[in-house]
Amino acid sequence: MTATVTGRESNSNQNTTIAALVHIAGLFFGFFAIAFVYLATDDEFTKANAANALNWHVPLSLIALLVVIIGITVSEPAGVAIAMILALATICFALIASMKAYRGRAWKYPIAPEIIDFS
């Protein structure tokens, strides 16, 4: 295994499956399921993937609140458009991260701040 989060690799098939499911769980259950896995697992590879997913989903949840406020106060079409862009980006990023994790590599979401540092 290498030192960086994006370079972490796993050889265990079970660990890669759980790490891949972490990203998909974020689509359905938000950051709560990811945080549960992050806190519950002892596996370094799964924890690295959960940290990467949390670094995307936590700020995304805060941005979603801002989008709701924009939709209510400024313009409903603008809020819907921003929400659709965020949803599409989240789905694409989660699928990419899930495929990379299943192949044994932790993938860092682009433009995601590093809130949880797992080095």
Secondary structure by P-SEA (a helix, b strand, c coil): ccccccccccccaaaaaaaaaaaaaaacccaaaaaaaaaccccaaaaaaaaaaaacaaaaaaaaaaaaaaaacccaaaaaaaaaaaaaaaaaaaaaaaaaaaacbbbbbcccccccccc
